[in-house]
Amino acid sequence: MSYEKPRVRPKRTCIEIEEARAWVGFYRRVSSDPAVATEVMAQLEAVPEMKRAHLALYLCCKESLRTHKATQARNKRIGQFVRWLAHGLVIVPAQAMHRAFHQGRDIAVECLPMIDTKAGKEPGVPQVRRLRQEAEFAQAQASFDAQAGAPSSEPTSTPAVDKASPQPKAAPTAA
């Protein structure tokens, strides 16, 4: 048995106990929340005595902010890579296909034969001549010319046109 008196710890008040719990909570939260770490660090830097008393908390805040900054930089690099990859795999081929189709269309139009209307090389001219020689179309043309020559307010129906064969060889007309 020792004759020395045991060291007596001073009794802490409820406020001091809660204050200690709050500091412990800050130690836990600063590692996961950079906003809390920034705020705690600003408070500790404002009062140098508190910074000395809670140096470990201050260092935890610095480490948390450094880790957060590194994570943000990594995420930015990953985002740039994904954008670059998507551009290379989606955008560039789509633009190349668009250019190829655009140039292909121009080439196809240039390959079409030129129709010289002044020289009479219209492809429908021989068909029209052939149809004019047939009796059925010749009668229809004559009746049309007669109607066009005589100005009247109401159109007249010609019997030759009405009594045409059941399957006329007429070319399709434009409406």
C-alpha positions as YAML, in Angstrom:
chain: A
units: angstrom
residues:
- id: 1
  name: MET
  ca: [0.00, 0.00, 0.00]
- id: 2
  name: SER
  ca: [1.38, 3.28, -1.01]
- id: 3
  name: TYR
  ca: [1.29, 6.26, 1.22]
- id: 4
  name: GLU
  ca: [1.22, 8.58, -1.65]
- id: 5
  name: LYS
  ca: [-2.07, 10.08, -2.49]
- id: 6
  name: PRO
  ca: [-3.49, 9.03, -5.81]
- id: 7
  name: ARG
  ca: [-3.68, 11.79, -8.32]
- id: 8
  name: VAL
  ca: [-7.10, 13.21, -8.32]
- id: 9
  name: ARG
  ca: [-8.55, 14.05, -11.67]
- id: 10
  name: PRO
  ca: [-10.62, 17.14, -11.73]
- id: 11
  name: LYS
  ca: [-14.25, 16.46, -12.36]
- id: 12
  name: ARG
  ca: [-15.38, 17.58, -15.78]
- id: 13
  name: THR
  ca: [-18.62, 19.42, -16.20]
- id: 14
  name: CYS
  ca: [-21.34, 18.42, -18.59]
- id: 15
  name: ILE
  ca: [-20.35, 21.24, -20.93]
- id: 16
  name: GLU
  ca: [-16.78, 20.05, -21.10]
- id: 17
  name: ILE
  ca: [-17.94, 16.49, -21.78]
- id: 18
  name: GLU
  ca: [-20.19, 17.65, -24.61]
- id: 19
  name: GLU
  ca: [-17.41, 19.85, -25.97]
- id: 20
  name: ALA
  ca: [-15.10, 16.83, -26.04]
- id: 21
  name: ARG
  ca: [-17.76, 14.78, -27.85]
- id: 22
  name: ALA
  ca: [-18.17, 17.55, -30.41]
- id: 23
  name: TRP
  ca: [-14.42, 17.57, -31.08]
- id: 24
  name: VAL
  ca: [-14.45, 13.78, -31.47]
- id: 25
  name: GLY
  ca: [-17.34, 14.17, -33.92]
- id: 26
  name: PHE
  ca: [-15.30, 16.66, -35.92]
- id: 27
  name: TYR
  ca: [-12.42, 14.16, -36.05]
- id: 28
  name: ARG
  ca: [-14.80, 11.61, -37.57]
- id: 29
  name: ARG
  ca: [-16.59, 13.93, -40.00]
- id: 30
  name: VAL
  ca: [-13.69, 15.89, -41.48]
- id: 31
  name: SER
  ca: [-12.35, 12.83, -43.29]
- id: 32
  name: SER
  ca: [-15.55, 12.35, -45.28]
- id: 33
  name: ASP
  ca: [-16.88, 15.90, -45.71]
- id: 34
  name: PRO
  ca: [-14.59, 18.53, -47.25]
- id: 35
  name: ALA
  ca: [-17.03, 21.33, -46.39]
- id: 36
  name: VAL
  ca: [-16.80, 20.51, -42.67]
- id: 37
  name: ALA
  ca: [-13.02, 20.18, -42.97]
- id: 38
  name: THR
  ca: [-12.81, 23.65, -44.55]
- id: 39
  name: GLU
  ca: [-14.98, 25.18, -41.87]
- id: 40
  name: VAL
  ca: [-13.10, 23.54, -38.96]
- id: 41
  name: MET
  ca: [-9.78, 24.52, -40.48]
- id: 42
  name: ALA
  ca: [-10.88, 28.14, -40.82]
- id: 43
  name: GLN
  ca: [-11.95, 28.18, -37.16]
- id: 44
  name: LEU
  ca: [-8.69, 26.63, -36.00]
- id: 45
  name: GLU
  ca: [-6.60, 29.06, -38.04]
- id: 46
  name: ALA
  ca: [-8.52, 31.99, -36.55]
- id: 47
  name: VAL
  ca: [-7.34, 31.15, -33.02]
- id: 48
  name: PRO
  ca: [-3.71, 29.95, -32.89]
- id: 49
  name: GLU
  ca: [-4.14, 28.58, -29.36]
- id: 50
  name: MET
  ca: [-6.95, 26.25, -30.51]
- id: 51
  name: LYS
  ca: [-4.84, 25.20, -33.48]
- id: 52
  name: ARG
  ca: [-2.03, 24.15, -31.11]
- id: 53
  name: ALA
  ca: [-4.50, 22.37, -28.82]
- id: 54
  name: HIS
  ca: [-6.12, 20.45, -31.69]
- id: 55
  name: LEU
  ca: [-3.21, 20.02, -34.08]
- id: 56
  name: ALA
  ca: [-4.24, 16.48, -35.02]
- id: 57
  name: LEU
  ca: [-7.69, 17.75, -36.07]
- id: 58
  name: TYR
  ca: [-6.07, 20.51, -38.11]
- id: 59
  name: LEU
  ca: [-3.84, 17.96, -39.87]
- id: 60
  name: CYS
  ca: [-6.82, 15.66, -40.51]
- id: 61
  name: CYS
  ca: [-8.62, 18.61, -42.13]
- id: 62
  name: LYS
  ca: [-5.60, 19.36, -44.35]
- id: 63
  name: GLU
  ca: [-5.37, 15.70, -45.36]
- id: 64
  name: SER
  ca: [-9.09, 15.53, -46.11]
- id: 65
  name: LEU
  ca: [-8.92, 18.62, -48.33]
- id: 66
  name: ARG
  ca: [-5.85, 17.29, -50.14]
- id: 67
  name: THR
  ca: [-7.58, 13.94, -50.75]
- id: 68
  name: HIS
  ca: [-10.72, 15.69, -51.98]
- id: 69
  name: LYS
  ca: [-8.67, 17.83, -54.38]
- id: 70
  name: ALA
  ca: [-6.89, 14.73, -55.73]
- id: 71
  name: THR
  ca: [-10.23, 12.96, -56.19]
- id: 72
  name: GLN
  ca: [-11.63, 15.95, -58.08]
- id: 73
  name: ALA
  ca: [-8.57, 16.02, -60.36]
- id: 74
  name: ARG
  ca: [-8.89, 12.28, -61.00]
- id: 75
  name: ASN
  ca: [-12.60, 12.61, -61.80]
- id: 76
  name: LYS
  ca: [-11.80, 15.47, -64.18]
- id: 77
  name: ARG
  ca: [-9.21, 13.35, -66.01]
- id: 78
  name: ILE
  ca: [-11.65, 10.43, -66.25]
- id: 79
  name: GLY
  ca: [-14.35, 12.77, -67.60]
- id: 80
  name: GLN
  ca: [-11.98, 14.16, -70.22]
- id: 81
  name: PHE
  ca: [-11.03, 10.64, -71.28]
- id: 82
  name: VAL
  ca: [-14.68, 9.58, -71.58]
- id: 83
  name: ARG
  ca: [-15.48, 12.71, -73.64]
- id: 84
  name: TRP
  ca: [-12.46, 12.05, -75.86]
- id: 85
  name: LEU
  ca: [-13.44, 8.40, -76.30]
- id: 86
  name: ALA
  ca: [-17.08, 9.22, -77.07]
- id: 87
  name: HIS
  ca: [-15.97, 11.87, -79.54]
- id: 88
  name: GLY
  ca: [-13.66, 9.38, -81.26]
- id: 89
  name: LEU
  ca: [-16.14, 6.50, -81.33]
- id: 90
  name: VAL
  ca: [-19.39, 8.35, -82.01]
- id: 91
  name: ILE
  ca: [-18.94, 11.90, -83.27]
- id: 92
  name: VAL
  ca: [-16.02, 11.45, -85.68]
- id: 93
  name: PRO
  ca: [-17.55, 8.43, -87.50]
- id: 94
  name: ALA
  ca: [-20.91, 10.20, -87.73]
- id: 95
  name: GLN
  ca: [-19.29, 13.28, -89.22]
- id: 96
  name: ALA
  ca: [-17.28, 11.14, -91.64]
- id: 97
  name: MET
  ca: [-20.43, 9.31, -92.78]
- id: 98
  name: HIS
  ca: [-22.22, 12.63, -93.24]
- id: 99
  name: ARG
  ca: [-19.36, 13.97, -95.37]
- id: 100
  name: ALA
  ca: [-19.20, 10.72, -97.37]
- id: 101
  name: PHE
  ca: [-22.95, 10.74, -98.09]
- id: 102
  name: HIS
  ca: [-22.79, 14.42, -98.98]
- id: 103
  name: GLN
  ca: [-19.90, 13.85, -101.40]
- id: 104
  name: GLY
  ca: [-21.52, 10.66, -102.74]
- id: 105
  name: ARG
  ca: [-24.70, 12.57, -103.48]
- id: 106
  name: ASP
  ca: [-22.74, 15.21, -105.37]
- id: 107
  name: ILE
  ca: [-20.89, 12.53, -107.35]
- id: 108
  name: ALA
  ca: [-24.14, 10.72, -108.17]
- id: 109
  name: VAL
  ca: [-25.71, 13.94, -109.46]
- id: 110
  name: GLU
  ca: [-22.64, 14.61, -111.59]
- id: 111
  name: CYS
  ca: [-22.85, 11.08, -113.05]
- id: 112
  name: LEU
  ca: [-26.40, 11.60, -114.29]
- id: 113
  name: PRO
  ca: [-26.64, 12.16, -118.07]
- id: 114
  name: MET
  ca: [-27.14, 15.71, -119.22]
- id: 115
  name: ILE
  ca: [-30.39, 16.25, -121.12]
- id: 116
  name: ASP
  ca: [-29.99, 18.67, -123.98]
- id: 117
  name: THR
  ca: [-33.48, 20.06, -124.62]
- id: 118
  name: LYS
  ca: [-32.31, 22.33, -127.45]
- id: 119
  name: ALA
  ca: [-31.06, 19.41, -129.55]
- id: 120
  name: GLY
  ca: [-34.34, 17.51, -129.17]
- id: 121
  name: LYS
  ca: [-32.87, 14.68, -127.18]
- id: 122
  name: GLU
  ca: [-35.69, 14.73, -124.66]
- id: 123
  name: PRO
  ca: [-36.44, 11.06, -123.91]
- id: 124
  name: GLY
  ca: [-40.23, 11.54, -124.09]
- id: 125
  name: VAL
  ca: [-40.29, 13.06, -127.60]
- id: 126
  name: PRO
  ca: [-40.26, 9.73, -129.53]
- id: 127
  name: GLN
  ca: [-43.07, 8.37, -127.33]
- id: 128
  name: VAL
  ca: [-45.20, 11.47, -127.99]
- id: 129
  name: ARG
  ca: [-44.65, 11.11, -131.78]
- id: 130
  name: ARG
  ca: [-45.65, 7.46, -131.63]
- id: 131
  name: LEU
  ca: [-48.81, 8.22, -129.66]
- id: 132
  name: ARG
  ca: [-49.84, 11.00, -132.09]
- id: 133
  name: GLN
  ca: [-49.84, 8.48, -134.93]
- id: 134
  name: GLU
  ca: [-52.43, 6.26, -133.26]
- id: 135
  name: ALA
  ca: [-56.01, 6.99, -134.33]
- id: 136
  name: GLU
  ca: [-57.46, 7.14, -130.83]
- id: 137
  name: PHE
  ca: [-55.05, 9.83, -129.64]
- id: 138
  name: ALA
  ca: [-55.25, 11.69, -132.96]
- id: 139
  name: GLN
  ca: [-59.06, 12.11, -132.50]
- id: 140
  name: ALA
  ca: [-58.58, 13.31, -128.92]
- id: 141
  name: GLN
  ca: [-55.97, 15.82, -130.08]
- id: 142
  name: ALA
  ca: [-58.23, 17.09, -132.84]
- id: 143
  name: SER
  ca: [-61.16, 17.58, -130.45]
- id: 144
  name: PHE
  ca: [-58.88, 19.35, -127.98]
- id: 145
  name: ASP
  ca: [-57.61, 21.66, -130.70]
- id: 146
  name: ALA
  ca: [-61.20, 22.39, -131.70]
- id: 147
  name: GLN
  ca: [-62.16, 23.28, -128.13]
- id: 148
  name: ALA
  ca: [-59.09, 25.44, -127.70]
- id: 149
  name: GLY
  ca: [-59.84, 27.30, -130.97]
- id: 150
  name: ALA
  ca: [-63.51, 28.08, -130.17]
- id: 151
  name: PRO
  ca: [-63.83, 30.22, -127.02]
- id: 152
  name: SER
  ca: [-66.87, 29.13, -125.08]
- id: 153
  name: SER
  ca: [-67.93, 29.59, -121.46]
- id: 154
  name: GLU
  ca: [-68.75, 25.93, -120.83]
- id: 155
  name: PRO
  ca: [-66.65, 22.96, -121.92]
- id: 156
  name: THR
  ca: [-68.14, 20.60, -124.45]
- id: 157
  name: SER
  ca: [-67.75, 16.87, -124.36]
- id: 158
  name: THR
  ca: [-66.69, 15.16, -127.56]
- id: 159
  name: PRO
  ca: [-68.15, 11.76, -128.39]
- id: 160
  name: ALA
  ca: [-64.79, 10.47, -129.63]
- id: 161
  name: VAL
  ca: [-63.20, 11.02, -126.24]
- id: 162
  name: ASP
  ca: [-66.16, 9.58, -124.32]
- id: 163
  name: LYS
  ca: [-66.29, 6.43, -126.50]
- id: 164
  name: ALA
  ca: [-62.64, 5.58, -126.11]
- id: 165
  name: SER
  ca: [-61.54, 1.99, -125.91]
- id: 166
  name: PRO
  ca: [-61.82, 0.35, -122.45]
- id: 167
  name: GLN
  ca: [-57.99, 0.21, -122.09]
- id: 168
  name: PRO
  ca: [-56.53, 3.36, -123.58]
- id: 169
  name: LYS
  ca: [-52.81, 3.58, -124.20]
- id: 170
  name: ALA
  ca: [-52.57, 7.01, -122.63]
- id: 171
  name: ALA
  ca: [-49.52, 8.14, -120.78]
- id: 172
  name: PRO
  ca: [-50.06, 9.13, -117.15]
- id: 173
  name: THR
  ca: [-51.14, 12.73, -116.86]
- id: 174
  name: ALA
  ca: [-49.91, 15.18, -114.29]
- id: 175
  name: ALA
  ca: [-52.58, 16.61, -112.05]
...
